Amino acid sequence: MMLIHAATVILFFTLAALSLIDARTQRLPDVLTLPLIAAGIAVNGLIFSDLWAAIIGGALGYGVLVALELAYKRFRGRDGLGRGDAKLLAAGGAWCGAWLLPMVLLAGSVSALLYVLSLALIRRRAPDPHQPLPFGPWLALGIALCWIWRAYGPGMVVGF
């Protein structure tokens, strides 16, 4: 259990740093996202003996957001997501497993939507659709919530 607590601290501090960086610069640096993917794979191998869930989760997390990014760019003719978001979701898949990726995306998307709606209510006007919104902090929240479920939830859920 001590190893789970140490992994949680590392994950949460890294997610917090990535959230702050993305909120300020709209960038998710590889120097933090790539080691986070590797750490997630290692943690799953050591703690849960579930290496394949982490590998598949990382690959799916990256692939899904890259596909979404390319589809959006083709449809709208401009960028909508960055590769940093894809790498962060890959880290989420590596830490939480592929089976929790839909929940990571759901939690992140709903949180971002509630944030935008709250801003619109406070400012009493619709948000500017051309003003980019960093998605990293919301993905990080989804990853944190799903990690808590995976690591501390009922029966410490395993599998992908």
VMD Tcl script that draws the C-alpha trace (Angstrom):
set ca {
  {0.00 0.00 0.00}
  {2.93 2.32 0.64}
  {3.97 1.99 -3.01}
  {0.46 3.04 -4.13}
  {0.64 6.13 -1.91}
  {4.06 7.09 -3.29}
  {2.85 6.58 -6.86}
  {-0.22 8.70 -6.14}
  {1.90 11.57 -4.83}
  {4.14 11.46 -7.91}
  {1.15 11.32 -10.25}
  {-0.75 14.14 -8.54}
  {2.24 16.48 -8.33}
  {3.04 15.90 -11.99}
  {-0.60 16.41 -13.01}
  {-0.72 19.64 -10.99}
  {2.45 20.92 -12.65}
  {1.16 20.02 -16.11}
  {-2.17 21.72 -15.36}
  {-0.48 24.94 -14.31}
  {1.85 24.93 -17.30}
  {-0.98 24.25 -19.75}
  {-3.22 26.91 -18.20}
  {-0.45 29.51 -18.57}
  {1.19 28.52 -21.85}
  {-1.26 26.16 -23.59}
  {1.57 23.64 -23.84}
  {2.07 20.26 -22.20}
  {5.84 19.68 -22.24}
  {7.21 16.31 -23.32}
  {9.72 16.51 -20.47}
  {6.81 15.80 -18.09}
  {4.30 13.87 -20.22}
  {6.63 11.23 -21.63}
  {8.15 10.18 -18.26}
  {4.60 10.11 -16.87}
  {3.66 7.51 -19.50}
  {6.70 5.39 -18.62}
  {5.99 5.74 -14.89}
  {2.38 4.63 -15.40}
  {3.51 1.52 -17.22}
  {6.07 0.77 -14.49}
  {3.58 1.37 -11.66}
  {1.02 -0.95 -13.26}
  {3.66 -3.62 -13.72}
  {4.89 -3.33 -10.12}
  {1.69 -2.72 -8.18}
  {-1.05 -4.42 -10.17}
  {1.00 -6.92 -12.23}
  {-1.00 -5.60 -15.15}
  {1.60 -4.43 -17.64}
  {-0.53 -5.00 -20.73}
  {-3.40 -2.88 -19.40}
  {-0.96 0.01 -19.10}
  {0.61 -0.51 -22.52}
  {-2.74 -0.85 -24.28}
  {-4.12 2.11 -22.30}
  {-1.21 4.32 -23.29}
  {-1.45 3.40 -26.96}
  {-5.23 3.84 -27.07}
  {-5.12 7.11 -25.17}
  {-2.64 8.59 -27.62}
  {-4.30 7.12 -30.69}
  {-7.81 8.25 -29.83}
  {-6.89 11.90 -29.29}
  {-4.59 12.04 -32.33}
  {-7.44 10.64 -34.46}
  {-9.84 13.20 -32.95}
  {-7.29 15.99 -33.51}
  {-6.84 15.06 -37.18}
  {-10.58 14.67 -37.79}
  {-11.30 18.06 -36.22}
  {-8.57 19.73 -38.26}
  {-9.89 18.18 -41.46}
  {-13.49 19.14 -40.67}
  {-12.89 22.65 -39.29}
  {-9.65 23.56 -41.03}
  {-7.89 24.56 -37.80}
  {-6.30 22.95 -34.77}
  {-8.57 21.91 -31.91}
  {-6.33 19.71 -29.82}
  {-2.60 19.46 -29.46}
  {-0.36 16.44 -29.31}
  {0.37 17.30 -25.69}
  {-3.25 16.45 -24.88}
  {-2.81 13.11 -26.66}
  {0.36 12.39 -24.67}
  {-1.40 13.32 -21.44}
  {-4.28 10.95 -22.24}
  {-1.67 8.29 -23.06}
  {-0.29 8.84 -19.56}
  {-3.82 8.49 -18.21}
  {-4.21 5.21 -20.05}
  {-0.84 4.01 -18.76}
  {-1.78 4.82 -15.17}
  {-5.47 3.86 -15.18}
  {-5.70 1.22 -17.91}
  {-7.57 1.32 -21.20}
  {-10.91 0.46 -19.66}
  {-10.98 3.75 -17.70}
  {-10.08 5.98 -20.67}
  {-13.75 6.74 -21.48}
  {-14.26 7.87 -17.88}
  {-11.11 10.03 -18.01}
  {-12.43 11.74 -21.15}
  {-15.95 12.05 -19.74}
  {-14.78 13.57 -16.46}
  {-12.40 15.94 -18.26}
  {-14.96 17.01 -20.85}
  {-17.82 17.52 -18.39}
  {-15.53 19.49 -16.06}
  {-14.36 21.73 -18.91}
  {-17.94 22.26 -20.05}
  {-19.08 23.20 -16.54}
  {-16.17 25.64 -16.29}
  {-17.08 27.34 -19.58}
  {-20.77 27.50 -18.63}
  {-19.87 28.96 -15.23}
  {-17.74 31.65 -16.87}
  {-20.58 32.45 -19.25}
  {-23.01 32.85 -16.35}
  {-20.63 35.01 -14.35}
  {-19.77 37.24 -17.31}
  {-23.35 37.18 -18.63}
  {-22.20 36.60 -22.18}
  {-21.32 33.67 -24.38}
  {-17.65 32.65 -24.39}
  {-15.59 33.65 -27.40}
  {-15.43 30.54 -29.62}
  {-12.05 31.67 -30.95}
  {-10.51 31.88 -27.46}
  {-8.63 28.60 -26.94}
  {-9.26 26.68 -23.74}
  {-6.46 24.44 -22.47}
  {-7.80 20.91 -22.08}
  {-4.83 19.59 -20.08}
  {-6.09 20.66 -16.65}
  {-9.42 18.96 -17.28}
  {-7.78 15.79 -18.56}
  {-5.55 15.85 -15.47}
  {-8.63 16.04 -13.25}
  {-10.16 13.07 -15.06}
  {-6.93 11.09 -14.70}
  {-6.70 11.90 -10.98}
  {-10.29 10.82 -10.34}
  {-9.89 7.58 -12.29}
  {-6.58 6.82 -10.58}
  {-8.26 7.18 -7.18}
  {-10.94 4.72 -8.33}
  {-8.32 2.30 -9.70}
  {-5.88 2.45 -6.81}
  {-8.20 2.93 -3.84}
  {-11.63 1.89 -5.10}
  {-13.57 -1.27 -4.35}
  {-11.23 -4.23 -4.59}
  {-8.52 -2.19 -6.37}
  {-9.92 -2.87 -9.83}
  {-7.56 -4.56 -12.29}
  {-7.80 -5.35 -15.97}
  {-7.94 -3.29 -19.11}
}
mol new
graphics top color blue
foreach p $ca { graphics top sphere $p radius 0.5 }
foreach p [lrange $ca 0 end-1] q [lrange $ca 1 end] { graphics top cylinder $p $q radius 0.2 }
display resetview
